[in-house]
Amino acid sequence: MPREKMEYDVVIVGAGPAGLSTAIKLKQLDTNLSVCILEKGSEVGAHILSGNVFETRALDELLPKWKEQNAPIKTKVSKEKFLFLGKKTSLSWPTWLLPNVQKNHDNYIISLANLCRWLADQAEKLGVEIFPGFPASEILYKEDGSIKGVATLDMGLDKNGNKKEGYQEGMELHAKVTVFSEGCRGHLGKQLIKKYELDKGKNPQQYGIGFKEIWEVNDKQHQEGLVMHTAGWPLDNSTYGGSFIYHAEKKQIYIGYVIGLDYKNPHLSPFDEFQRFKTHKDIKKMLEGGKRIAFGARALIEGGLQSLPKMYMPGGLLIGCDAGTLNMPKIKGSHTAMKSGIIAAETIIENIKNGKNLSTYEEKFKKSWAFKELYSARNVKPSFRWGLILGIIFTGLDQVLFRGKLPFTLKHKHADHDALMPGNKMPKIEYPKPDNKITFDKTSSVYLTGTNHTENQPVHLKLKDASLPINYTLQKYDEPAQRYCPVGVYEIQKDKFVINSQNCIHCKTCDIKEPSQNITWVVPEGGNGPRYGNM
Amino acid sequence: MKILVAVKRVIDYNVQVRVKEDKTGVVTENVKMSTNPPDDNAIEEAVKIKEAGKAKEVVAITVGEEKAQETLRKALAVGADKGIHVKINNTIEPLAVSKILKKIVEKEKPDLVFMGKQAIDDDCNQTGQMLAALLNWPQATFASKIVVKDKSLEVTREVDEGLETLEVNIPAIVTCDLRLNEPRYASLPNIMKAKKKPLEQITAEELGVDTKQRIQQIKVEEPPKRKGGIKVASVAELVQKLKNEAKVI
């Protein structure tokens, strides 16, 4: 029997900053369009995790009255610091020597999850239908190969794929245009890039894994509006990464760490590097006596313009970090994601009303400030393959002296999963035990994410070859999944590879970093996964 | 037959609850909220009875702030016909909720009132019982099985000793256990239809119910952290510790 169907003008997959901006802009341009957003989280914001120092440029364009409309954007950046950390030392870099892209005086410290909740309210007021808890699990194609829409996941299957009591079949949503805004490494976006060869002629995409914790600290340790970044310790010169520490409202500190997933040593554990980072004397003193109230992790895009795939295809658009619009040297992606969403809406209106091809998206995007930003930022990340020190020297020249206008473009040479060296060629890393005051283990951390997955359902982390982890990856790379997964989903127990999929926080790191690309992340039942609050 | 089902909006059961710094309560700002889990079972059972042709109408009711309407919309999406939102802005105690429900029962004239056995936020487990007393109706609590008969219900109860089966005359109050059934998923078309189903709004004042708090809450604290266990070397040491340190033997 065919599945139930619903027709919309536009279906959007993912209620993040990009998708919500598209929806709002569409309804502003034509209130009669029918627009719906599917969201896999239990509510809007539940799967959003970001630093976040927010540049309002795209929001100013989309909803210029955001202040009057009481958007959750309150804490203006008041002070900035940049530290180079040694194990026991720290060197403060004068802010006037920072490239302009890393200056934040007009920006705000926000919770992106809360901003998305607010954007969702604005979208609903305009008549957008938002369905949290309904993951798009399948792309539907027309006979001519163009996109027809998406189907939601069947709910209520047991782990063997049999129907349980309360089984609810997924349904088809057909649209004139389908917009994919799933965020970094969306599982449908990945299929689209492959099918339509959207990355043809582009560099391999580059990713990072970002961690974030929220701490409540006492008055003395807190300077509302302070934005701080660090580079250096505990990472070595050849590993790309750094920290952020944002002093937000309500005596909260958002502290996090980002590590490039092009790291070479399979013994490296991004989670433990982050925990270790917090033990630096200059960091610890901000947290001591405080309480960690939230934890989360999510992969992010670092490839920039060289890796940005084509963003249009027949019947569909790929926007935000589902494509990869994050500006790495700026350490920001929300504003460019929103801008890419606004442009998507403008393109769709012309497509539906005047029959213009969706390929006009490209011209529009190239004319936008978002493209200009990404263009001038393009050489920063690839220069760090020469190491932290040379990378910083190059970035200084490129960004301060030439303002991103150097007449050449550095390339990203390898995909992240190709970067790992064999385990026996790289040093093992001994990480200190957690003290449960400043540093913690994965178990107590995943507890704070509120993650849950319906127990008896098909495993959503699929192995192409079930024997590979033990027969190959363990021997050659000491099975790095045990370490790159931020919440311990993957374990080796007595020569068995165990997948604790119920702990998964949907960060997508395994799908990116598995050296043989043996793990595929697919959506679990709707509403499963983390329940982030103000991340 | 008409069934009234009371549902409550609570902090989602997966969320790690955090106590406010001033110890006046728990943090609810930006926290995922959901329907109290056993209330989902109550709605499911009512809808099943309706689907079996033994009831004509299922009315969902909630008492709470503006956003509690989400809980009603969810009930409507899985099969309730109508929602009633009794709006309040302050914390409310089970007795006041029971009084509100009594007023609604007098107005709606249901034959049965279903609700969860207790709410996972305050764990009071009082509203159903108090409502039974106020209405002078029979009650069956902790129901894990309900069989609808002509003018009565046969209800299996989850009690400490095992299962207890009793028969109550209709009209009756039933509070539902998680074992009662497996709540269904709401489908997309039903969520959309639910947006168009009738939802009445009324305030506690309009019903003439005094919702003033009668219980004074002194403070809310986190439970003490569990201390790690230790390994003992011998039975003798264990006995010695149980005797002298734990003082339990």
HADDOCK unambig.tbl for C-alpha pairs under 7 A between the chains (distance, minus, plus):
assign (segid A and resid 165 and name CA) (segid B and resid 182 and name CA) 6.88 0.50 0.50
assign (segid A and resid 166 and name CA) (segid B and resid 182 and name CA) 6.75 0.50 0.50
assign (segid A and resid 166 and name CA) (segid B and resid 183 and name CA) 6.75 0.50 0.50
assign (segid A and resid 166 and name CA) (segid B and resid 184 and name CA) 4.52 0.50 0.50
assign (segid A and resid 166 and name CA) (segid B and resid 185 and name CA) 6.49 0.50 0.50
assign (segid A and resid 168 and name CA) (segid B and resid 185 and name CA) 6.38 0.50 0.50
assign (segid A and resid 168 and name CA) (segid B and resid 187 and name CA) 6.92 0.50 0.50
assign (segid A and resid 448 and name CA) (segid B and resid 16 and name CA) 6.28 0.50 0.50
assign (segid A and resid 450 and name CA) (segid B and resid 14 and name CA) 5.07 0.50 0.50
assign (segid A and resid 450 and name CA) (segid B and resid 15 and name CA) 4.78 0.50 0.50
assign (segid A and resid 450 and name CA) (segid B and resid 16 and name CA) 6.27 0.50 0.50
assign (segid A and resid 451 and name CA) (segid B and resid 14 and name CA) 6.80 0.50 0.50
assign (segid A and resid 452 and name CA) (segid B and resid 14 and name CA) 6.64 0.50 0.50
assign (segid A and resid 531 and name CA) (segid B and resid 15 and name CA) 6.94 0.50 0.50
assign (segid A and resid 531 and name CA) (segid B and resid 32 and name CA) 6.79 0.50 0.50
assign (segid A and resid 533 and name CA) (segid B and resid 30 and name CA) 5.32 0.50 0.50
assign (segid A and resid 533 and name CA) (segid B and resid 31 and name CA) 5.38 0.50 0.50
assign (segid A and resid 533 and name CA) (segid B and resid 32 and name CA) 6.98 0.50 0.50
assign (segid A and resid 534 and name CA) (segid B and resid 30 and name CA) 6.17 0.50 0.50
